[in-house]
């Protein structure tokens, strides 16, 4: 049996029981990030690997774009726990013929993305590979006294809300895949996301009961909250915006733009559940509600989106 | 200019000024590990990337060996700061035809190596690659009130000492490279190191002034202490043991086994400098002394070993 035959969920099922437990664990593997108790404080830790050809293409993305994306998707995981990113460690495996200018621009992108968050790069490893660029980023963050928000705490009666945009990256990818380079806003959104970092800690302070970021798709990631919390989630799609550019691109490509909103990943919006009586500040926008049961319902219909399998 | 043309030191010189700084940094990039201030405590963080074909070969190492090695070299970096490893995050990029059994045995190896240290695996990422296995491990550790020991604090008059063995991995690699599978002890030492983890925190408590682990070679890593500290280091090689197996293997291969001791990497012994009057407990063994000047001297002769360049 190979990893592509068993697929990602099956693989995780076989791997998780083998993992040694850490005495410092507050939140263990399986959520957006782990949380560890360290010296009276709590540190958030998460890691992502980006493989050239699968997670980025050099003909579609500049090295600066790749650096921003690599930093952003890890810093988004920290925000999705209610943390603030403080430090990155970056492992790079590079073919020997990689241009020095590529590496420099990659780190420039990392620095740009870290700036508003206040995170730094504190370590890394540079090694040679034979085939393509592989990037491994670990982000560390601090909770500053907030309780970590996992995917597992949503309760019937909670409100479901979103901060940030969805569908943009998927629309950009669709455009690029057909050989176009415009609309620029969509293509740029695929190159690196625009993450509402501050909304994560704000949600934790407001008492969010569950949270994650939209990396695999809105419905797929809502489902991860529904499954982890043992609840059902009902949303309406009409509060999500199909922008004029999205509508035009969808018309040109002959697709339904609402699928981008519901199934498109990699925009790293934050989605969270809150006790029903909390007034949500911007940019949080109410999407629906948590009810008893299971599954995700969109406009009253059950959704069977299964999300993205990294091995299939 | 490509990365293999500029080489590792040149690449680092170009990358370091581009790295954003973290407000939490106690020890920044360039040492064995970073140290961050988190909630009143200090967390050690380090990352290493292993590329199939460069850092391990499936025909020489079992997946369990690879798991042990990947965990060990990161936990050794934590020990070399005087820390104790608490948590690993592991990113794996795997070809789709990787056997599930390989992945399971890899994590079994990680678990075995973590056991005595008490570290756990708290997170990770599993993605598909097109070419070969790439492994990115980040280790986090705690200082438990000890001061981190960098490479930069050695002072003239200090004693230079070593804990753990050197030359074993290089001897094993030499044997494997010639197509042999024995002596088993040397070959096994190449497959995964035997790291004296506890000696790191002990050294920090004793007041070690500088410390690192032997990943590139004894002389090369002593040189990294000499350069960072602005001192010269003098050692004698006769306190290092050429084992009977090493002597026999060297004779069979027609090489000088002392080169394995001085230049062989990947055994992850710890080397440290201590104020001259401290009585060193086992397994610490005195190798030489720190003097004014620059460079590393072995048995009175200047050594020009340049260490291992990951890009050349």
Boltz contact constraints between the chains, C-beta under 6 A:
constraints:
  - contact:
      token1: [A, 1]
      token2: [B, 100]
      max_distance: 6.0
  - contact:
      token1: [A, 2]
      token2: [B, 97]
      max_distance: 6.0
  - contact:
      token1: [A, 2]
      token2: [B, 99]
      max_distance: 6.0
  - contact:
      token1: [A, 3]
      token2: [B, 94]
      max_distance: 6.0
  - contact:
      token1: [A, 3]
      token2: [B, 98]
      max_distance: 6.0
  - contact:
      token1: [A, 4]
      token2: [B, 96]
      max_distance: 6.0
  - contact:
      token1: [A, 6]
      token2: [B, 100]
      max_distance: 6.0
  - contact:
      token1: [A, 14]
      token2: [B, 104]
      max_distance: 6.0
  - contact:
      token1: [A, 15]
      token2: [B, 107]
      max_distance: 6.0
  - contact:
      token1: [A, 18]
      token2: [B, 107]
      max_distance: 6.0
  - contact:
      token1: [A, 19]
      token2: [B, 121]
      max_distance: 6.0
  - contact:
      token1: [A, 20]
      token2: [B, 111]
      max_distance: 6.0
  - contact:
      token1: [A, 20]
      token2: [B, 114]
      max_distance: 6.0
  - contact:
      token1: [A, 20]
      token2: [B, 120]
      max_distance: 6.0
  - contact:
      token1: [A, 20]
      token2: [B, 121]
      max_distance: 6.0
  - contact:
      token1: [A, 21]
      token2: [B, 120]
      max_distance: 6.0
  - contact:
      token1: [A, 22]
      token2: [B, 86]
      max_distance: 6.0
  - contact:
      token1: [A, 22]
      token2: [B, 87]
      max_distance: 6.0
  - contact:
      token1: [A, 22]
      token2: [B, 120]
      max_distance: 6.0
  - contact:
      token1: [A, 22]
      token2: [B, 122]
      max_distance: 6.0
  - contact:
      token1: [A, 24]
      token2: [B, 86]
      max_distance: 6.0
  - contact:
      token1: [A, 25]
      token2: [B, 122]
      max_distance: 6.0
  - contact:
      token1: [A, 28]
      token2: [B, 122]
      max_distance: 6.0
  - contact:
      token1: [A, 29]
      token2: [B, 123]
      max_distance: 6.0
  - contact:
      token1: [A, 34]
      token2: [B, 122]
      max_distance: 6.0
  - contact:
      token1: [A, 34]
      token2: [B, 123]
      max_distance: 6.0
  - contact:
      token1: [A, 36]
      token2: [B, 87]
      max_distance: 6.0
  - contact:
      token1: [A, 38]
      token2: [B, 38]
      max_distance: 6.0
  - contact:
      token1: [A, 38]
      token2: [B, 41]
      max_distance: 6.0
  - contact:
      token1: [A, 38]
      token2: [B, 43]
      max_distance: 6.0
  - contact:
      token1: [A, 38]
      token2: [B, 142]
      max_distance: 6.0
  - contact:
      token1: [A, 39]
      token2: [B, 40]
      max_distance: 6.0
  - contact:
      token1: [A, 39]
      token2: [B, 41]
      max_distance: 6.0
  - contact:
      token1: [A, 40]
      token2: [B, 39]
      max_distance: 6.0
  - contact:
      token1: [A, 40]
      token2: [B, 40]
      max_distance: 6.0
  - contact:
      token1: [A, 40]
      token2: [B, 41]
      max_distance: 6.0
  - contact:
      token1: [A, 41]
      token2: [B, 38]
      max_distance: 6.0
  - contact:
      token1: [A, 41]
      token2: [B, 39]
      max_distance: 6.0
  - contact:
      token1: [A, 41]
      token2: [B, 40]
      max_distance: 6.0
  - contact:
      token1: [A, 41]
      token2: [B, 41]
      max_distance: 6.0
  - contact:
      token1: [A, 43]
      token2: [B, 38]
      max_distance: 6.0
  - contact:
      token1: [A, 43]
      token2: [B, 43]
      max_distance: 6.0
  - contact:
      token1: [A, 45]
      token2: [B, 89]
      max_distance: 6.0
  - contact:
      token1: [A, 45]
      token2: [B, 123]
      max_distance: 6.0
  - contact:
      token1: [A, 46]
      token2: [B, 123]
      max_distance: 6.0
  - contact:
      token1: [A, 47]
      token2: [B, 89]
      max_distance: 6.0
  - contact:
      token1: [A, 47]
      token2: [B, 91]
      max_distance: 6.0
  - contact:
      token1: [A, 47]
      token2: [B, 123]
      max_distance: 6.0
  - contact:
      token1: [A, 47]
      token2: [B, 125]
      max_distance: 6.0
  - contact:
      token1: [A, 47]
      token2: [B, 138]
      max_distance: 6.0
  - contact:
      token1: [A, 48]
      token2: [B, 125]
      max_distance: 6.0
  - contact:
      token1: [A, 49]
      token2: [B, 91]
      max_distance: 6.0
  - contact:
      token1: [A, 49]
      token2: [B, 93]
      max_distance: 6.0
  - contact:
      token1: [A, 49]
      token2: [B, 125]
      max_distance: 6.0
  - contact:
      token1: [A, 49]
      token2: [B, 127]
      max_distance: 6.0
  - contact:
      token1: [A, 51]
      token2: [B, 93]
      max_distance: 6.0
  - contact:
      token1: [A, 51]
      token2: [B, 127]
      max_distance: 6.0
  - contact:
      token1: [A, 51]
      token2: [B, 129]
      max_distance: 6.0
  - contact:
      token1: [A, 53]
      token2: [B, 130]
      max_distance: 6.0
  - contact:
      token1: [A, 86]
      token2: [B, 22]
      max_distance: 6.0
  - contact:
      token1: [A, 86]
      token2: [B, 24]
      max_distance: 6.0
  - contact:
      token1: [A, 87]
      token2: [B, 22]
      max_distance: 6.0
  - contact:
      token1: [A, 87]
      token2: [B, 36]
      max_distance: 6.0
  - contact:
      token1: [A, 89]
      token2: [B, 45]
      max_distance: 6.0
  - contact:
      token1: [A, 89]
      token2: [B, 47]
      max_distance: 6.0
  - contact:
      token1: [A, 89]
      token2: [B, 138]
      max_distance: 6.0
  - contact:
      token1: [A, 91]
      token2: [B, 47]
      max_distance: 6.0
  - contact:
      token1: [A, 91]
      token2: [B, 49]
      max_distance: 6.0
  - contact:
      token1: [A, 91]
      token2: [B, 136]
      max_distance: 6.0
  - contact:
      token1: [A, 93]
      token2: [B, 49]
      max_distance: 6.0
  - contact:
      token1: [A, 93]
      token2: [B, 51]
      max_distance: 6.0
  - contact:
      token1: [A, 93]
      token2: [B, 134]
      max_distance: 6.0
  - contact:
      token1: [A, 94]
      token2: [B, 3]
      max_distance: 6.0
  - contact:
      token1: [A, 96]
      token2: [B, 4]
      max_distance: 6.0
  - contact:
      token1: [A, 97]
      token2: [B, 2]
      max_distance: 6.0
  - contact:
      token1: [A, 98]
      token2: [B, 3]
      max_distance: 6.0
  - contact:
      token1: [A, 99]
      token2: [B, 2]
      max_distance: 6.0
  - contact:
      token1: [A, 100]
      token2: [B, 1]
      max_distance: 6.0
  - contact:
      token1: [A, 100]
      token2: [B, 6]
      max_distance: 6.0
  - contact:
      token1: [A, 104]
      token2: [B, 14]
      max_distance: 6.0
  - contact:
      token1: [A, 107]
      token2: [B, 15]
      max_distance: 6.0
  - contact:
      token1: [A, 107]
      token2: [B, 18]
      max_distance: 6.0
  - contact:
      token1: [A, 111]
      token2: [B, 20]
      max_distance: 6.0
  - contact:
      token1: [A, 114]
      token2: [B, 20]
      max_distance: 6.0
  - contact:
      token1: [A, 120]
      token2: [B, 20]
      max_distance: 6.0
  - contact:
      token1: [A, 120]
      token2: [B, 21]
      max_distance: 6.0
  - contact:
      token1: [A, 120]
      token2: [B, 22]
      max_distance: 6.0
  - contact:
      token1: [A, 121]
      token2: [B, 19]
      max_distance: 6.0
  - contact:
      token1: [A, 121]
      token2: [B, 20]
      max_distance: 6.0
  - contact:
      token1: [A, 122]
      token2: [B, 22]
      max_distance: 6.0
  - contact:
      token1: [A, 122]
      token2: [B, 25]
      max_distance: 6.0
  - contact:
      token1: [A, 122]
      token2: [B, 28]
      max_distance: 6.0
  - contact:
      token1: [A, 122]
      token2: [B, 34]
      max_distance: 6.0
  - contact:
      token1: [A, 123]
      token2: [B, 29]
      max_distance: 6.0
  - contact:
      token1: [A, 123]
      token2: [B, 34]
      max_distance: 6.0
  - contact:
      token1: [A, 123]
      token2: [B, 45]
      max_distance: 6.0
  - contact:
      token1: [A, 123]
      token2: [B, 46]
      max_distance: 6.0
  - contact:
      token1: [A, 123]
      token2: [B, 47]
      max_distance: 6.0
  - contact:
      token1: [A, 125]
      token2: [B, 47]
      max_distance: 6.0
  - contact:
      token1: [A, 125]
      token2: [B, 48]
      max_distance: 6.0
  - contact:
      token1: [A, 125]
      token2: [B, 49]
      max_distance: 6.0
  - contact:
      token1: [A, 127]
      token2: [B, 49]
      max_distance: 6.0
  - contact:
      token1: [A, 127]
      token2: [B, 51]
      max_distance: 6.0
  - contact:
      token1: [A, 127]
      token2: [B, 310]
      max_distance: 6.0
  - contact:
      token1: [A, 128]
      token2: [B, 310]
      max_distance: 6.0
  - contact:
      token1: [A, 128]
      token2: [B, 311]
      max_distance: 6.0
  - contact:
      token1: [A, 129]
      token2: [B, 51]
      max_distance: 6.0
  - contact:
      token1: [A, 130]
      token2: [B, 53]
      max_distance: 6.0
  - contact:
      token1: [A, 131]
      token2: [B, 131]
      max_distance: 6.0
  - contact:
      token1: [A, 134]
      token2: [B, 93]
      max_distance: 6.0
  - contact:
      token1: [A, 134]
      token2: [B, 134]
      max_distance: 6.0
  - contact:
      token1: [A, 136]
      token2: [B, 91]
      max_distance: 6.0
  - contact:
      token1: [A, 136]
      token2: [B, 136]
      max_distance: 6.0
  - contact:
      token1: [A, 138]
      token2: [B, 47]
      max_distance: 6.0
  - contact:
      token1: [A, 138]
      token2: [B, 89]
      max_distance: 6.0
  - contact:
      token1: [A, 138]
      token2: [B, 138]
      max_distance: 6.0
  - contact:
      token1: [A, 142]
      token2: [B, 38]
      max_distance: 6.0
  - contact:
      token1: [A, 310]
      token2: [B, 127]
      max_distance: 6.0
  - contact:
      token1: [A, 310]
      token2: [B, 128]
      max_distance: 6.0
  - contact:
      token1: [A, 311]
      token2: [B, 128]
      max_distance: 6.0
